[in-house]
């Protein structure tokens, strides 16, 4: 498994990160997966044995159960991995009290003394950003958190937080975890340039768009059974334009056939070629899905292959980004 430096943190992480949204299966996360402790133990060990040293979880995943399962699965191996967890606003918002207490609760569930990267799961407009960033800074200074990041922020929210940290001498964000795939490239309008400007690494989640880019959904095949989505019109938080999806899959299938690779490997490798991307947040509902992704990073795409996928997946560029296309070329 290839590794990369996680931006300015100095941490070295694998190009694939194992996400734990499938661990537990409680509440809204039942649809994502129902991996129990025994299954998680095998998956975590398999991931580590194959070079993955990066794991992602959150306090909201199955109401904290995913953190407990991951902590037990890691055990003594905790010292050898880089760990992300996230805190959501909940009913209290991202206040100092909620963040400090939430971190302590995550540390207990995970069975660890520190969190490598502690991320805000979503922006909270109801709490002054100075209070939120100040609380995160306290956690870093206390040694309970090494670095901080955010997830699901817009461009202005990210920059407001960075500016607040800058003027107050607080710790700044090092990571942005965001939905990014061949089906969702809108990140490139503003957040990718912002992250490159601020030395923030991008950690794409849902890189296979909930399995839509694995090859099992294709214009030449009937809609598969036993997947997360019962039909094309019932895809929950992953709206699908069938023409766009099938157009992308057509190109993925051609490259996959030429390279003798699974379609999913091409979709994952494409993202790793994008500016600012460090590691992909991949999840698995079973050991077979995990093993299918493990060899996705040990090759490189040609400029022609990348260009073909760029063209077929071109995101809508709204004003003012449509007038700034050349100036937003990510420093290239």
PEZIPE-V924243 format. One record per helix or strand. SS is the DSSP state (~ for helix, > for strand). FROM is the first residue (numbers start at 1). TO is the last residue. Records with the same first field share a line. If there is no record, write none. Layout:
SS: FROM-TO / FROM-TO
This chain:
>: 3-5 / 12-14 / 16-19 / 23-23 / 35-35 / 54-56 / 82-87 / 115-120 / 145-151 / 173-179 / 181-181 / 184-184 / 201-205 / 231-231 / 234-234 / 277-277 / 280-282
~: 7-9 / 27-30 / 37-49 / 61-80 / 96-110 / 129-142 / 155-168 / 187-198 / 242-259 / 263-272 / 287-293 / 303-312 / 321-323
